[in-house]
Structures are given as C-alpha cells and as structure tokens.
Amino acid sequence: MSSKAAHIVLYSVPAFGHFLAMTDFADQLLTRGLTVTLLITPNYLHLLHPLSSRHGSSQLRHLLLPNPPPAKGLLNYLTSLHEDHSPIILDWLQSHTSPPVTAIVSDFFAGWAQQLAHQVGVPHLAFSPSGAFGFSILASMWREKTYYEDPDDMHPVVSFDELPNSPSQLWWQMCQLYRESKKEDPNRTFFKDSFLANLSSWGIVFNSFSELERVYLDHIKEQLGNDRVWAVGPLLPLGDDTSSRGGSSAVPSHELLAWLDGKRDDCVVYISFGSGAKLTPDLMGAVTAALEKSGVSFIWPVKPLGEKYVSGDHSVLPEGFEGRVGERGLIIRGWAPQVTILGHRAVGTFLTHCGWNSVLEAITVGGVVMLTWPLGADQYSNEQLLVDELGVGIRVGAGTKKIPDSHELARMFTESIEEKLSQRVKAKKLREAALNAVNGGSSQKDLNDLVKRLNEI
C-alpha cells in the first residue's frame, strides 16, 4: 500500500441497513488500497468480521463508540447520537496523527459530522445509504415544504415541482421524522440543520448507479454547484459467499438450496418486510390468507418461536398455517440469507417493504419483479421510483392504510410469477445495467475517481 494512500474515517448511525451499506463501502475503499477507520458500536461489531477476514489490521481499524441509550422516538435517538458520540469522535480526531486523517465520511443522518471535520481541518463527505431520488425528496422536504399542524384529518398532496419529473406524495407518506415531530421541537430543528448540512459537504456518495437514477444525480450536482457526486453502487459483495451477509442464516444453506433447486424458474415468491418492521394482525392476516388461496410457492422469514416481540409487533403466523400450505412454503424462523435467495433462478417475485438495500439486492442479484408494500421512512419514495419511473414494481399495499383484500393479493401473487410479465422483462434489463455499472461501467469509474480525488487531498 502506498504511503500516500488516504486514511478515511467512516461513521454510520447504528441502524442495521445503514451500517451494512457503510461496511460494503468500506470494503471497496480498502480493496483500492485506502486505510479505513470505522466508527462502530458494540452491537454491530459482528459486521466487521467479513471485512477483517479480507483486509489486514494495519489497513482496517475501528474506534469503538458506546451503544446509544434507549430514546423515545427516532428523532430523540438521532439527537442522542450527536450528544454521546461527537465528543468522543472529536477527541480521537484531534489526537490521532498516524496515519493522519484525510477525510470524514458520515451517514446522511449524521450531517453534524461536517462540523467535526471543519474543526480538524479535513473535508467532509456525506454518504447516502438511500438512493438519489429519496435523498432529493428528503432535502426538498426539509428546506421548503409545508408543515401541517393537524394532519390527522388531512391527507393533502405535497408536490415536489422543483425536482425532475415533478413527483408528489400524500402527507402521510412523507418521512415520519418530518411529519410526526412538533415544529417547535429543538431536536427537530437540530436534525433539519444536520441533514441540510449534507448539501454543503465537500461531496456526496450514493449507494446507487447512474443508469438507475441519472436525472436525480444530475439534479443533486446542480444543487451542490459542483461534480463531486459519486454513484458507486450497488454496494454488494457480488460473487462472494453471501449466505452469511448481515448475520448467520437460520436455515442451513444446503437445505435452502435443495428446496429451491426443486422449483422451476421464477415461480417462487420471496416475502420480507425488513428486519425491523412491526407488522399488524391485519397485515399478517392478509398475506397469510392470500398465500393459502394463491397456491404459489414461497419463502418467508419470520421471527423465531419464543422470541420476545416488541410493543406493537404482531409478526406471528396463524395457527395451522404451515400445515395448510405444506411443502410449497418454506418458513425461515430467524435470519434469512436474502441475497442468496434472490439470486436463485427459482425466485421470480419479491414482496418487499422497499427498503433501499432490499431494492438494490432485488435489482442486482435477482432481476425480480417487486410487489411493493412500503411501511415508512424513504420507502414510499423508493416505491415511486420502482413503479412509476422504472416499471419494475407493482403496488400492493401501503403501510396499514391500504391493506389489500386477500383475494386480490392472491391474484397478484399468481400473476407476478408469469414469465412474460412486462415488469419482469424490465427487471432483467435493469439487472444487466446494474452489473455493468460495477464491472467496468459508471459505478466503477465513479469509485475510482472518488479514490483518486481522496488520494490527492
């Protein structure tokens, strides 16, 4: 490794999807010879193991930060991260001289790290674990959108005419951080300023690729007034053993693959609402009833039997469900190797909450049709991109406000595995574009350019 190689400090908020994307980004930087220090809390230390096995300790380092204390609500949680972590990070930055820090990259939910970078005199880059479209919606929302004081009886349409294609969302589909906090809440003001600080960073890195969101990446470059916007995704360990990505599989790989190998191409529906979703009885009832009526083969990871359920979570299967669906359903009680599943030829449909990591995995690994059922966060924006602009998704549900009739959902399951479905044709083409992007195409060029510029700082 060259003595001139940059030393990059990476900070992700302690949220699984965010940190997983940041470790994938770290892997790319390490592979290109940079030194990386990951700022990490104890509950995510296990995610360092794959990196540590591929890169030496002199190149990959970490600074252990305390687990944040419990906080009521996401806004308070994100604010507490700044209060608990920023003094420790600043002290480390000011005392660390070998090798000297070249730049700080922070999760877009931690835009306050820009101030830390300023204090130690190094550039700050924002890292978006979401796409450029979702980021553009969030930035526009925090800058200039109407705040409704009494949204309970109102479902107004919020327009984003300043963005390409003039998208719009219903009020209740907008980010919970924005619409559920009181306007006068100081934590809200802090988060707003922190997020908008990303737009004055030295640069922004996206876990996306140009062919997916070119118009929105160009829009962000216009907002920043420079070309320091890099789309380096999809950040996935393609070609590697993905069975343990994010955790240890709750089902042995040989059993999973044997079940899938016995199915014809594109006939299996994979169901996942993300690792942190709280599912209601109505939602669970609609999905399970539709699976029984449709007759499709499916894989569904659910919580292990006996695991403690958090308040408001009813992710439990109806009594007798597994017996009624028999061998055509594979229930995984615990962590599922999602990339392995989506990459199998037998899986043709993904019922998804539209989390960005899941979106990229579905596009890149499987080229599958997505049945979209967003639950919150940036997921409604991601759905718009998939359904309205890319044509690879089909709307199914919307949180708890739109739970489809089980007969209708059963029909959608059945139709989604049809071979010549237009969404499937488009999904296969988009998969080719994603693979080309990281194999000599736009994302690889962006990543190489980013590394070159970091080494020149």
C-alpha positions, 0 to 999 in steps of 0.5 A: 500500500502506498504511503500516500494512500488516504486514511478515511474515517467512516461513521454510520448511525447504528441502524442495521441497513445503514451500517451494512451499506457503510461496511460494503463501502468500506470494503471497496475503499480498502480493496483500492488500497485506502486505510479505513477507520470505522466508527462502530458500536458494540452491537454491530461489531459482528459486521466487521468480521467479513471485512477483517477476514479480507483486509489486514489490521494495519489497513482496517481499524475501528474506534469503538463508540458506546451503544446509544441509550434507549430514546423515545422516538427516532428523532430523540435517538438521532439527537442522542447520537450527536450528544454521546458520540461527537465528543468522543469522535472529536477527541480521537480526531484531534489526537490521532496523527498516524496515519493522519486523517484525510477525510470524514465520511458520515451517514446522511443522518449524521450531517453534524459530522461536517462540523467535526471535520471543519474543526480538524481541518479535513473535508467532509463527505456525506454518504447516502445509504438511500438512493438519489431520488429519496435523498432529493425528496428528503432535502426538498422536504426539509428546506421548503415544504409545508408543515401541517399542524393537524394532519390527522384529518388531512391527507393533502398532496405535497408536490415536489415541482422543483425536482425532475419529473415533478413527483408528489406524495400524500402527507402521510407518506412523507418521512415520519421524522418530518411529519410526526415531530412538533415544529417547535421541537429543538431536536427537530430543528437540530436534525433539519440543520444536520441533514441540510448540512449534507448539501454543503459537504465537500461531496456526496456518495450514493449507494446507487448507479447512474443508469438507475437514477441519472436525472436525480444525480444530475439534479443533486450536482446542480444543487451542490454547484459542483461534480463531486457526486459519486454513484458507486453502487450497488454496494454488494459483495457480488460473487462472494459467499453471501449466505452469511451477509448481515448475520448467520442464516437460520436455515442451513444453506444446503437445505435452502438450496435443495428446496429451491433447486426443486422449483422451476424458474421464477415461480417462487415468491420471496416475502420480507418486510425488513428486519425491523418492521412491526407488522399488524394482525391485519397485515399478517392476516392478509398475506397469510390468507392470500398465500393459502388461496394463491397456491404459489410457492414461497419463502418467508422469514419470520421471527423465531418461536419464543422470541420476545416481540416488541410493543406493537409487533404482531409478526406471528403466523396463524395457527395451522398455517404451515400445515395448510400450505405444506411443502410449497412454503418454506418458513425461515424462523430467524435470519434469512440469507436474502441475497442468496435467495434472490439470486436463485433462478427459482425466485421470480417475485419479491414482496418487499417493504422497499427498503433501499438495500432490499431494492438494490439486492432485488435489482442486482442479484435477482432481476425480480419483479417487486410487489411493493408494500412500503411501511415508512421512512424513504420507502414510499419514495423508493416505491415511486421510483420502482413503479412509476419511473422504472416499471419494475414494481407493482403496488400492493399495499401501503403501510396499514392504510391500504391493506389489500383484500386477500383475494386480490393479493392472491391474484397478484401473487399468481400473476407476478410469477408469469414469465412474460410479465412486462415488469419482469422483462424490465427487471432483467434489463435493469439487472444487466445495467446494474452489473455493468455499472460495477464491472467496468461501467459508471459505478466503477469509474465513479469509485475510482475517481472518488479514490483518486480525488481522496488520494490527492487531498 
